[in-house]
């Protein structure tokens, strides 16, 4: 991807997310949407030196194909997140997910169910502040822009088997591939009680040992955060995703029931319970879809807790 093309895609994706519609594009068969760092750690992860840890439960459901080629995937994912911020310039983040997947294949008369569970693919990334507005007494740093550089490892389980036979790719807890991602994120404080957040990210996917390659993915997100009470915040997000069709083997053959675009509307509630602990509740609701072949995407549910300790401004 040349620099000009990459910049054009970032600008186009951000504009699409803000406008709130999804034109023809591509989407992988079971990839994530939204900004996981913003979800787990908040917009101001670079604001203070110290540790933050988070734990999330997420339920995802989708289906693709028809008749004997129909398959439905339900995943429950449990993810631990650890982050350490160095002053207000650098934050290092590690994500360790565990996945439980249930895959149903075939028509109503021939349906068979497969279960797979185990370590999914850990991620490591750095978030680096590239610009910030001057510090003021009223709001601190009113605006901030950060770059993200990271890798999704291939350490997850991708060779789970039953009776000596490898499970279907969509029942595997991990993708078995090493992926790289780069992005930009930023926020702007409107006043002491509200803020805007936005991010864009490009994820370049690799192939696993069995020749399967999930589609290259582009994400764009915009969010409005508003304090409802002293210990309660609300967030309303638009999360946009598109990616290339999945390649099913080393020949590069594509799965016709992957690819397309999806836009989610995500309401989120955050409740501070004291001692640096924040509870989070969210639902990502698909509001616009343009998917290739036969596909459906369902609402994604998320519950999490974040704990901040050892911080100093």
C-alpha positions as CSV (number, residue, x, y, z in Angstrom):
1,X,0.0,0.0,0.0
2,X,1.6,3.4,-1.0
3,X,1.4,6.4,1.3
4,X,-1.1,8.3,-0.8
5,X,-3.5,5.3,-1.1
6,X,-3.3,4.7,2.7
7,X,-4.0,8.4,3.5
8,X,-7.0,8.3,1.2
9,X,-8.4,5.2,2.8
10,X,-8.0,6.7,6.3
11,X,-9.7,9.9,5.3
12,X,-12.5,8.1,3.5
13,X,-13.1,5.7,6.4
14,X,-13.3,8.5,9.0
15,X,-15.7,10.4,6.8
16,X,-17.9,7.4,6.4
17,X,-18.0,6.7,10.1
18,X,-18.9,10.3,10.9
19,X,-21.6,10.5,8.2
20,X,-23.2,7.2,9.5
21,X,-23.5,5.0,6.4
22,X,-21.7,2.1,4.9
23,X,-21.0,1.8,1.1
24,X,-19.8,-1.2,-0.7
25,X,-16.6,-2.6,0.9
26,X,-15.2,-5.7,2.4
27,X,-15.5,-7.3,5.8
28,X,-13.8,-10.4,7.3
29,X,-15.8,-13.3,8.6
30,X,-15.5,-12.8,12.3
31,X,-13.2,-9.8,13.1
32,X,-13.7,-7.1,15.7
33,X,-15.2,-3.7,15.4
34,X,-14.6,-0.6,17.5
35,X,-11.5,0.7,19.3
36,X,-10.5,-1.9,22.0
37,X,-8.1,0.5,23.8
38,X,-10.7,3.2,24.1
39,X,-13.3,0.6,25.2
40,X,-11.1,-0.8,28.0
41,X,-8.9,2.1,29.1
42,X,-10.7,5.3,28.1
43,X,-9.8,8.2,25.8
44,X,-7.0,9.6,28.1
45,X,-4.8,6.5,28.5
46,X,-1.8,8.8,28.1
47,X,-2.8,11.3,30.6
48,X,-0.9,10.0,33.6
49,X,2.0,7.7,34.5
50,X,0.9,4.4,36.0
51,X,-0.8,1.0,35.5
52,X,-4.2,0.2,34.2
53,X,-5.7,-3.3,34.0
54,X,-9.0,-4.3,32.5
55,X,-11.1,-7.5,32.0
56,X,-13.8,-7.9,29.4
57,X,-16.5,-10.4,28.4
58,X,-17.9,-10.1,24.9
59,X,-20.5,-12.1,23.0
60,X,-20.4,-12.1,19.2
61,X,-22.7,-13.9,16.7
62,X,-22.9,-14.1,13.0
63,X,-23.9,-16.5,10.2
64,X,-23.0,-17.0,6.6
65,X,-24.0,-19.2,3.6
66,X,-27.2,-21.0,3.0
67,X,-28.6,-24.5,2.8
68,X,-25.9,-27.2,3.3
69,X,-23.3,-24.4,3.2
70,X,-24.9,-22.5,6.1
71,X,-22.8,-21.9,9.2
72,X,-23.5,-19.9,12.4
73,X,-20.7,-18.9,14.8
74,X,-21.3,-17.8,18.4
75,X,-18.2,-16.7,20.3
76,X,-17.7,-15.7,23.9
77,X,-14.4,-14.0,24.5
78,X,-12.7,-13.1,27.8
79,X,-9.9,-10.6,27.5
80,X,-7.4,-9.3,30.1
81,X,-5.7,-6.0,29.3
82,X,-2.6,-4.6,30.9
83,X,-1.3,-1.1,30.1
84,X,1.5,1.1,31.5
85,X,1.8,4.7,30.6
86,X,5.1,6.6,30.7
87,X,4.2,10.2,31.6
88,X,1.8,11.5,28.9
89,X,3.8,10.4,25.9
90,X,3.9,6.7,25.7
91,X,1.6,3.8,26.7
92,X,2.4,0.1,26.2
93,X,-0.6,-2.2,26.0
94,X,-0.9,-6.0,26.0
95,X,-4.2,-7.9,25.4
96,X,-4.6,-11.6,26.3
97,X,-7.8,-13.2,25.1
98,X,-9.5,-16.5,25.7
99,X,-12.1,-17.7,23.3
100,X,-15.0,-20.1,23.4
101,X,-16.6,-20.8,20.0
102,X,-19.7,-22.7,18.9
103,X,-20.0,-23.4,15.2
104,X,-23.2,-24.9,13.7
105,X,-23.0,-26.1,10.1
106,X,-25.5,-27.4,7.5
107,X,-29.2,-27.0,6.9
108,X,-31.9,-27.6,9.5
109,X,-32.0,-31.3,8.7
110,X,-28.3,-31.9,8.6
111,X,-27.0,-29.4,11.2
112,X,-23.9,-30.4,13.2
113,X,-22.4,-28.4,16.0
114,X,-18.7,-28.0,16.8
115,X,-17.1,-26.4,19.9
116,X,-13.6,-24.9,20.2
117,X,-12.0,-23.1,23.1
118,X,-8.6,-22.0,24.1
119,X,-6.1,-19.1,24.0
120,X,-6.9,-16.7,21.2
121,X,-4.3,-14.4,19.7
122,X,-2.5,-12.0,22.1
123,X,-1.8,-8.4,21.0
124,X,0.9,-6.0,21.9
125,X,1.0,-2.4,20.9
126,X,2.4,1.0,21.7
127,X,0.4,4.2,21.8
128,X,2.6,7.3,21.2
129,X,1.5,10.9,21.6
130,X,2.4,12.9,18.5
131,X,0.7,16.1,19.3
132,X,-1.2,17.8,22.2
133,X,-2.6,21.2,22.8
134,X,-0.9,23.4,25.5
135,X,-1.7,22.6,29.1
136,X,-4.3,24.9,30.7
137,X,-5.6,25.1,34.2
138,X,-9.2,24.7,33.4
139,X,-9.2,21.5,31.2
140,X,-5.6,20.4,31.2
141,X,-4.6,19.3,27.6
142,X,-7.8,20.0,25.6
143,X,-6.8,18.0,22.6
144,X,-4.5,15.1,21.9
145,X,-3.4,13.0,18.9
146,X,-1.7,9.6,19.2
147,X,-0.2,7.0,16.9
148,X,-0.7,3.3,17.4
149,X,1.8,0.6,16.3
150,X,1.2,-3.0,17.1
151,X,1.2,-6.7,16.3
152,X,-1.4,-9.5,16.8
153,X,0.6,-12.6,17.4
154,X,0.0,-16.1,16.1
155,X,0.2,-17.6,19.7
156,X,-3.4,-18.6,19.9
157,X,-4.7,-22.1,19.3
158,X,-5.3,-22.7,15.6
159,X,-4.9,-26.5,15.4
160,X,-7.7,-27.6,17.7
161,X,-9.0,-31.0,16.6
162,X,-11.7,-33.6,17.4
163,X,-11.2,-37.4,16.8
164,X,-7.9,-36.6,15.1
165,X,-9.4,-34.1,12.6
166,X,-8.8,-30.4,12.7
167,X,-11.8,-28.3,13.5
168,X,-13.2,-25.9,10.9
169,X,-11.3,-22.6,10.7
170,X,-14.2,-20.7,12.3
171,X,-14.2,-23.0,15.3
172,X,-10.6,-22.3,16.1
173,X,-9.9,-19.9,19.0
174,X,-7.0,-18.2,17.2
175,X,-6.4,-17.2,13.6
176,X,-2.9,-18.8,13.5
177,X,-1.5,-15.7,11.7
178,X,0.7,-12.8,12.6
179,X,-1.0,-9.4,11.8
180,X,0.3,-5.9,12.0
181,X,-1.7,-2.8,12.6
182,X,-1.2,1.0,12.6
183,X,-3.5,3.8,13.4
184,X,-4.3,7.3,14.7
185,X,-6.5,8.3,17.6
186,X,-7.4,11.5,19.3
187,X,-9.8,13.3,21.6
188,X,-11.1,16.9,22.1
189,X,-12.5,18.1,25.4
190,X,-15.7,20.1,24.7
191,X,-16.0,21.2,28.3
192,X,-15.5,19.7,31.8
193,X,-18.3,17.2,31.2
194,X,-18.1,16.1,27.5
195,X,-15.6,15.1,24.9
196,X,-15.2,13.8,21.4
197,X,-13.0,10.8,20.5
198,X,-12.0,9.4,17.1
199,X,-9.7,6.7,15.7
200,X,-8.8,5.0,12.4
201,X,-6.8,1.8,12.1
202,X,-5.4,-0.4,9.3
203,X,-4.8,-4.1,10.1
204,X,-2.6,-6.1,7.6
205,X,-3.4,-9.8,8.0
206,X,-1.1,-12.8,7.4
207,X,-1.8,-16.4,6.4
208,X,-1.8,-19.3,8.9
209,X,-0.1,-22.7,8.5
210,X,-3.2,-24.0,6.8
211,X,-3.3,-21.3,4.1
212,X,-6.3,-19.4,5.6
213,X,-6.0,-15.6,5.6
214,X,-8.6,-13.4,7.1
215,X,-9.3,-10.2,5.1
216,X,-7.2,-7.1,5.6
217,X,-9.2,-4.8,7.8
218,X,-9.9,-1.1,8.1
219,X,-11.6,0.4,11.2
220,X,-12.9,3.9,11.9
221,X,-14.6,5.0,15.1
222,X,-16.1,8.2,16.5
223,X,-17.5,8.7,20.0
224,X,-19.2,11.3,22.1
225,X,-18.7,11.0,25.9
226,X,-20.9,12.9,28.4
227,X,-20.8,12.8,32.2
228,X,-24.3,12.1,33.5
229,X,-23.5,12.2,37.2
230,X,-20.4,12.5,39.4
231,X,-19.7,8.7,39.0
232,X,-21.5,7.9,35.8
233,X,-20.5,8.6,32.2
234,X,-22.3,7.8,29.0
235,X,-20.7,7.2,25.5
236,X,-22.4,7.0,22.1
237,X,-20.2,5.6,19.3
238,X,-20.2,4.8,15.6
239,X,-18.0,1.9,14.7
240,X,-17.2,1.2,11.0
241,X,-15.3,-1.8,9.6
242,X,-14.4,-3.1,6.2
243,X,-11.9,-5.7,5.1
244,X,-11.0,-7.9,2.1
245,X,-12.7,-11.3,1.6
246,X,-11.1,-14.2,3.4
247,X,-8.7,-16.4,1.4
248,X,-9.5,-20.1,2.2
249,X,-6.2,-21.8,1.1
250,X,-2.7,-21.2,-0.2
251,X,-4.1,-20.9,-3.8
252,X,-5.7,-17.6,-2.8
253,X,-9.3,-18.8,-3.5
254,X,-11.8,-16.5,-1.8
255,X,-14.8,-17.3,0.3
256,X,-17.8,-15.7,-1.4
257,X,-19.7,-15.4,1.8
258,X,-17.1,-13.1,3.5
259,X,-16.5,-9.4,2.7
260,X,-18.8,-6.4,2.9
261,X,-19.2,-3.5,5.2
262,X,-20.8,-2.9,8.6
263,X,-21.6,0.1,10.7
264,X,-22.4,-0.3,14.4
265,X,-24.1,2.1,16.8
266,X,-22.8,1.6,20.3
267,X,-24.2,3.0,23.5
268,X,-21.9,2.6,26.5
269,X,-22.3,3.2,30.2
270,X,-19.4,3.7,32.6
271,X,-19.9,3.6,36.4
272,X,-17.1,4.5,38.9
273,X,-17.6,2.4,42.0
274,X,-14.6,3.7,43.9
275,X,-11.0,2.8,44.5
276,X,-10.0,3.3,40.9
277,X,-12.6,0.8,39.6
278,X,-14.9,1.5,36.7
279,X,-17.6,-0.9,35.5
280,X,-18.5,-0.8,31.8
281,X,-21.6,-2.0,29.8
282,X,-22.0,-1.7,26.0
283,X,-24.0,-3.1,23.1
284,X,-22.8,-2.8,19.5
285,X,-25.9,-2.7,17.3
286,X,-25.4,-3.1,13.5
287,X,-27.3,-0.3,11.8
288,X,-26.0,-0.5,8.2
289,X,-24.6,-3.5,6.4
290,X,-23.5,-4.2,2.8
291,X,-22.1,-7.7,2.9
292,X,-21.1,-10.1,0.1
293,X,-23.0,-13.3,-0.4
294,X,-25.1,-14.7,2.4
295,X,-24.2,-13.1,5.8
296,X,-25.8,-11.7,8.9
297,X,-24.2,-9.9,11.8
298,X,-25.8,-9.7,15.2
299,X,-25.5,-7.3,18.2
300,X,-22.3,-7.6,20.1
301,X,-22.6,-7.4,23.9
302,X,-19.7,-6.3,26.1
303,X,-19.3,-6.1,29.9
304,X,-16.0,-5.0,31.5
305,X,-14.2,-3.6,34.5
306,X,-11.1,-1.3,34.5
307,X,-8.8,-0.6,37.5
308,X,-6.3,2.2,37.6
309,X,-3.5,2.2,40.2
310,X,-0.1,3.7,40.9
311,X,-0.9,6.8,38.7
312,X,0.4,10.3,39.1
313,X,-0.2,13.3,37.0
